[in-house]
Amino acid sequence: MDAWATFWGWLLVVVLVVYAILAITIAIGGFFDVKEMLATMNDQHKQRDDE
């Protein structure tokens, strides 16, 4: 019975670590996507003002 508790304990740790890595990766990627989107919107706004 102790082996199952060890197995599930390690599995929980692995899943939480993978989740944390994915969450950080997606947050960083999302930050750069939003930054690029705002820059694009700013460029489009400037082009519209020039016309």
N, C-alpha and C positions, 0 to 999 in steps of 0.2 A: 504494500500500500504506500510505503514511503517513496518508492520509485515514481509512482504516478504524481505525487505531490511535487517532487523535484522536477519532473518533466513539465507539468503545467506551470510551475513557477518560472522555469527557464523560457518556456514558450511565451508567457506573458511579458517577460522582460524583452525578448526579441521583438515581439509585436509592437510594444511601446516605443522601442528604439527606432524601428522602421517607420512607425507613424510620425515620430518627432522629426526624423530626417525628411520625410515627404512634406510635412507641414512647413518646415523651414524652407525647403526648396521651392515649393509652390508660392510661399509668401514673397520670397526674393524675386522670383520670376514675375509675379503679379505686380510688384512694385515697379519693375522696369517696364512692364507693359503699360501700366497707367502713366508712367513718366513719358513714354513714347506717344501715347494717345493724346496727352495734354499738349505736347510739342506739336503734333500734327494738327490739332484743333487750333492752336495759336497761329500756325502757318496759314491755315485755311482762312482764318479770320483776317489776317494781314492781307492776303490776296484779295479777299472780298472788299476790303477798304480801299485797295489800290484801284479797283475797277470802277 
